[in-house]
Amino acid sequence: MSMQRRRKSPLLRLLPYLARYRPEVAVGSAMVVLMVASGMVSPRVLMYVVDDLQREVNPRRLVFYAALILGVTLVQGVFRFWMRRILIGVSRKAEYDLRNDFLARVQKMSLTALQARSTGDVMSRATNDLAAVRAVLGPGVMYSMNTVTTFLVGSVILFGLNWRLTLLAYVPMVLASLSVKHFGGLIHDRFEEIQGQFSALSTKVQENLSGIRVVKAFAREESEIAAFDALNRDYIRQNVSLIKLWGVFHPLMTVLLGFSSVALLWFGGRQVVHGRLTLGEFVAFMGYLTLLTWPTIAIGWVMNIMQRGSASMGRMLEVMDAEPDIGDVPDAAAPVLAEGRKAGEIEFRGLSFTYPGASSAALRDIDLRIPAGTTLAVVGHTGSGKSTLASLLPRLLDPPPGTLFIDGRDVRLWPLAELRRAIGCVPQETFLFSDTVAENIAFGVRGASEEGIRRAAEVSQVLGDIEGFPDKMQTYVGERGITLSGGQKQRIAISRAVLRRPDILIFDDSLSSVDTYTEERILKELGEVMRGRTTILVSHRVSTVRGADQIVVLKDGAIIERGTHEELLGLGGAYAELHRRQLLEEELAAS
């Protein structure tokens, strides 16, 4: 870890979150001062009690002093209650803001950046690390204020009572401060390692839950348990290492404070014997010193919270400070179409695209124009660049400048939200949320009507299946739609895109999990939806694309054939070979 990072603490980034609640922080700070001030009264009362008892034992005075100490304690308790309620409440509000900002930042990250991180790692930062940061905002801030205020007020009072004894008492405290500085860096580094290991642990659990079918199908339960056990042991080992460090630090602080008490008893007692200090003043001095003992010990506890929080905030900032690869340019604006002109014209101008770190281009010299309201089909073998082409349109991947235009405007100059609202996309990998069927279909459409949802389900030929579910549209589909078949998930995803009624529809191999009979029915229903809309059909099936206005065949990222279904069959090239092979497969399947 660099010294520069040590000097500039990530915790400074929390100040704007506290600044949003200045009035509450101010009132909470006032409660801290009043609590400390009221607590400083008790040793002074003890001084008068001891000195009075030496002169005369008066029962009435004893009752008065006892009542006074009880009253001071009650007042201190009230201030302590409001201190905790206000400052801990502020920490919860700041935690709420920080969690929202973290998720908002994650959602702005590009697919490439997100795919570079495991889901478990991001989840660990959003939960475990955030909990450590909240501890800084709550107990960390509160006890820091308490410690500093108690130390300052107590020091003034102690110097007023006897400056020689005060200097003697502070020698071990200087040593304690040096110990705090030394152990603080060690605790920070070890806790950062622990959080990294927790991310690996979370990733392993997430992968096993998401891939439980594969684990069971390959009988890898014992192997996965063993792998998790190894990660878990490393996590425990690193935690034990931190505990050992903490176990040395805490007793060391106690020993240093113990030396201070012994020295004060010796030298303070001698001053009392020689009449330089009254017994009451000595008792008060020890009482104030006892009040300073907790803040001194709390320094170590607060330091632990701060170092943990600093490590965790640093990990969160790695995500929050990552600049989005894809975003709006300053002059972003959607094009204004001339009256009577249809929206949805797409044009590729010499587009080539290479994934970061890849040695060869995924797409090469794509020149293609798709008139508004027409249908383009894209076919090709696996890895030919079909899905890459589809991902460039909504800027899930960013095309090079000046290579992709929608309605005559470079997609990079469109506002990202406007661009994606104009496009309805059914991705190759279908994802459903842990919610009802109706909510999954209506995702992205505010205030969708029940009639509209049903019509979208009819178009995708999934309504009949839904009517057979226990709770019909209100049936929960489970995490990632695990309770549904692949075909049902694809059809619900199609319904989701259809319901939006966008200018451009993209179907990225979205009928691969349905049979040819259902596919034909879906395409028939989609015909009405696609009419007047620009549609891109990505598929490996000729049966899906034969009705398209234009078909392009991709190979190794380049267009090798283009035309209508009949024109391409007439060429006798790659498309015709694909068509012949699929007809043969259908005949073999039917025989």
NORKA-V903015 format. One record per backbone hydrogen bond with DSSP energy under -1.0 kcal/mol. CO is the residue of the C=O (numbers start at 1). NH is the residue of the N-H. E is the energy in kcal/mol with one decimal. If there is no record, write none. Layout:
# NORKA-V903015
CO/NH/E + CO/NH/E
This chain:
# NORKA-V903015
2/6/-1.4 + 3/7/-2.2 + 4/8/-2.0 + 9/12/-1.6 + 10/13/-1.6 + 11/14/-1.9 + 12/15/-1.3 + 14/18/-1.6 + 15/19/-2.6 + 18/21/-1.7 + 19/22/-1.2 + 21/25/-2.6 + 22/26/-2.8 + 23/27/-2.5 + 24/28/-3.0 + 25/29/-2.5 + 26/30/-2.1 + 27/31/-2.1 + 28/32/-1.7 + 29/33/-2.2 + 30/34/-2.6 + 31/35/-2.4 + 32/36/-2.5 + 33/37/-2.8 + 34/38/-2.5 + 35/39/-1.9 + 36/40/-1.4 + 38/41/-1.1 + 41/45/-2.1 + 42/46/-2.3 + 43/47/-1.9 + 44/48/-1.7 + 45/49/-2.3 + 46/50/-2.7 + 47/51/-2.3 + 48/52/-2.5 + 49/53/-2.5 + 50/54/-1.5 + 51/55/-1.0 + 52/56/-3.3 + 58/62/-2.2 + 59/63/-2.3 + 60/64/-2.2 + 61/65/-3.0 + 62/66/-2.6 + 63/67/-2.6 + 64/68/-2.3 + 65/69/-2.6 + 66/70/-2.4 + 67/71/-2.6 + 68/72/-2.5 + 69/73/-2.4 + 70/74/-2.3 + 71/75/-2.5 + 72/76/-2.7 + 73/77/-2.2 + 74/78/-2.0 + 75/79/-2.2 + 76/80/-2.4 + 77/81/-2.2 + 78/82/-2.1 + 79/83/-2.3 + 80/84/-2.4 + 81/85/-2.6 + 82/86/-2.4 + 83/87/-2.3 + 84/88/-2.1 + 85/89/-1.1 + 86/90/-2.1 + 87/91/-1.9 + 88/92/-1.7 + 89/93/-1.9 + 90/94/-2.8 + 91/95/-2.2 + 92/96/-2.0 + 93/97/-2.1 + 94/98/-2.7 + 95/99/-2.7 + 96/100/-2.0 + 97/101/-2.4 + 98/102/-2.3 + 99/103/-2.3 + 100/104/-2.5 + 101/105/-2.1 + 102/106/-2.3 + 103/107/-2.4 + 106/109/-1.1 + 110/114/-2.4 + 111/115/-2.7 + 114/117/-1.5 + 118/122/-1.9 + 119/123/-2.6 + 120/124/-2.3 + 121/125/-1.8 + 122/126/-1.8 + 123/127/-1.1 + 124/129/-2.3 + 127/131/-2.2 + 128/132/-1.6 + 129/133/-2.0 + 130/134/-2.5 + 131/135/-1.6 + 133/137/-1.8 + 134/138/-2.1 + 135/140/-3.1 + 136/141/-1.7 + 138/142/-2.6 + 139/143/-2.9 + 140/144/-1.5 + 141/145/-2.4 + 142/146/-2.2 + 143/147/-2.7 + 144/148/-2.6 + 145/149/-2.6 + 146/150/-2.5 + 147/151/-2.4 + 148/152/-2.5 + 149/153/-2.7 + 150/154/-2.6 + 151/155/-2.1 + 152/156/-1.9 + 153/157/-2.0 + 154/158/-2.7 + 155/159/-2.7 + 156/160/-1.6 + 157/161/-1.7 + 158/162/-2.7 + 162/166/-1.7 + 163/167/-2.2 + 164/168/-2.1 + 165/169/-2.3 + 166/170/-1.6 + 170/174/-1.9 + 171/175/-1.6 + 172/176/-2.3 + 173/177/-2.1 + 174/178/-2.0 + 175/179/-2.0 + 176/180/-2.2 + 177/181/-2.1 + 178/182/-2.1 + 179/183/-2.9 + 180/184/-2.1 + 181/185/-1.1 + 182/186/-1.0 + 183/187/-2.6 + 184/188/-2.3 + 185/189/-2.2 + 186/190/-2.3 + 187/191/-2.5 + 188/192/-2.0 + 189/193/-1.7 + 190/194/-2.1 + 191/195/-2.5 + 192/196/-1.9 + 193/197/-2.1 + 194/198/-2.3 + 195/199/-1.8 + 196/200/-1.7 + 197/201/-2.2 + 198/202/-2.7 + 199/203/-2.5 + 200/204/-2.0 + 201/205/-2.0 + 202/206/-2.7 + 203/207/-2.6 + 204/208/-2.0 + 205/209/-2.3 + 206/210/-2.6 + 207/211/-2.4 + 211/215/-2.4 + 212/216/-2.4 + 213/217/-2.6 + 214/218/-2.0 + 215/220/-2.8 + 216/219/-1.3 + 220/224/-2.6 + 221/225/-2.6 + 222/226/-2.3 + 223/227/-2.2 + 224/228/-2.5 + 225/229/-2.5 + 226/230/-2.0 + 227/231/-1.9 + 228/232/-2.9 + 229/233/-2.4 + 230/234/-1.9 + 231/235/-2.1 + 232/236/-2.5 + 233/237/-2.9 + 234/238/-2.4 + 235/239/-1.9 + 236/240/-2.9 + 237/241/-2.1 + 238/242/-1.8 + 239/243/-2.5 + 240/244/-2.6 + 241/245/-1.8 + 242/246/-2.7 + 243/247/-2.8 + 244/248/-1.4 + 245/249/-2.1 + 246/250/-2.4 + 248/252/-1.6 + 249/253/-2.0 + 250/254/-1.9 + 251/255/-2.8 + 252/256/-2.2 + 253/257/-2.0 + 254/258/-2.0 + 255/259/-2.4 + 256/260/-1.6 + 257/261/-1.9 + 258/262/-2.3 + 259/263/-2.5 + 260/264/-2.2 + 261/265/-2.5 + 262/266/-2.0 + 263/267/-2.6 + 264/268/-2.6 + 265/269/-1.5 + 266/270/-1.7 + 267/271/-1.6 + 268/272/-1.9 + 269/273/-2.4 + 270/274/-2.1 + 271/276/-2.2 + 271/277/-1.1 + 272/275/-1.3 + 278/282/-2.2 + 279/283/-2.5 + 280/284/-2.5 + 281/285/-2.7 + 282/286/-2.5 + 283/287/-2.1 + 284/288/-2.8 + 285/289/-2.4 + 286/290/-2.1 + 287/291/-1.8 + 288/292/-1.5 + 289/293/-1.0 + 290/294/-1.0 + 292/296/-1.9 + 293/297/-2.6 + 294/298/-3.5 + 295/299/-1.4 + 297/301/-1.2 + 298/302/-3.7 + 299/303/-2.7 + 300/304/-2.0 + 301/305/-2.0 + 302/306/-3.1 + 303/307/-2.9 + 304/308/-2.3 + 305/309/-2.9 + 306/310/-2.8 + 307/311/-2.3 + 308/312/-2.5 + 309/313/-3.0 + 310/314/-2.1 + 311/315/-1.6 + 312/316/-2.2 + 313/317/-2.5 + 314/318/-1.1 + 316/320/-2.7 + 317/321/-2.8 + 329/332/-1.8 + 338/341/-2.2 + 345/407/-2.9 + 346/370/-3.6 + 347/405/-2.8 + 348/368/-2.0 + 351/366/-2.7 + 353/362/-2.4 + 353/363/-1.8 + 355/358/-2.3 + 363/353/-1.9 + 366/351/-2.2 + 368/348/-3.7 + 370/346/-2.4 + 371/374/-1.7 + 374/535/-2.4 + 375/550/-1.7 + 376/537/-3.0 + 377/552/-2.7 + 378/539/-2.3 + 379/554/-2.9 + 381/384/-1.7 + 384/557/-1.5 + 385/389/-2.1 + 386/390/-1.8 + 387/391/-2.2 + 388/392/-1.2 + 391/396/-2.0 + 391/397/-1.4 + 400/403/-1.2 + 403/349/-2.9 + 404/411/-2.2 + 405/347/-2.6 + 406/409/-1.5 + 409/406/-2.5 + 410/413/-2.3 + 413/333/-2.4 + 415/419/-2.7 + 416/420/-2.3 + 417/421/-1.8 + 418/422/-1.3 + 422/504/-2.1 + 424/506/-2.9 + 426/508/-2.3 + 433/435/-2.4 + 435/477/-2.3 + 436/440/-1.9 + 437/441/-2.2 + 438/442/-2.4 + 442/445/-2.5 + 445/448/-1.0 + 449/453/-2.1 + 450/454/-2.2 + 451/455/-2.4 + 452/456/-2.2 + 453/457/-2.0 + 454/458/-2.0 + 455/459/-2.2 + 456/460/-1.5 + 457/462/-2.3 + 457/463/-1.2 + 458/461/-1.3 + 462/466/-2.3 + 463/467/-2.6 + 466/469/-1.7 + 471/474/-2.3 + 472/475/-1.7 + 473/438/-2.6 + 475/437/-1.4 + 477/483/-2.0 + 478/481/-2.3 + 479/482/-1.3 + 481/484/-1.9 + 485/489/-2.2 + 486/490/-2.2 + 487/491/-2.2 + 488/492/-2.2 + 489/493/-2.2 + 490/494/-2.0 + 491/495/-2.3 + 492/496/-2.0 + 493/497/-1.7 + 494/498/-2.6 + 495/499/-2.4 + 498/501/-1.2 + 503/534/-1.9 + 504/424/-3.2 + 505/536/-2.7 + 506/426/-2.7 + 507/509/-1.3 + 507/538/-3.3 + 511/514/-1.2 + 515/519/-2.6 + 516/520/-2.1 + 517/521/-1.7 + 518/522/-2.6 + 519/523/-2.7 + 520/524/-1.8 + 521/525/-2.1 + 522/526/-3.0 + 523/527/-1.3 + 525/529/-1.0 + 526/530/-3.5 + 527/531/-1.0 + 530/533/-2.5 + 534/505/-2.9 + 535/376/-3.2 + 536/507/-3.0 + 537/378/-3.2 + 538/509/-2.8 + 542/546/-1.5 + 545/548/-2.2 + 550/377/-2.8 + 551/563/-2.0 + 552/379/-2.4 + 553/560/-2.9 + 553/561/-1.1 + 555/558/-1.8 + 557/364/-3.2 + 558/555/-2.4 + 561/553/-2.7 + 563/551/-2.7 + 564/568/-2.5 + 565/569/-2.1 + 566/570/-2.0 + 567/571/-1.1 + 573/577/-2.2 + 574/578/-2.3 + 575/579/-2.6 + 576/580/-2.5 + 577/581/-2.4 + 578/582/-2.1 + 579/583/-2.1 + 580/584/-1.9 + 581/585/-2.1 + 582/586/-2.2 + 583/587/-2.1 + 584/588/-2.3 + 585/589/-2.2 + 586/590/-1.9 + 587/591/-1.3
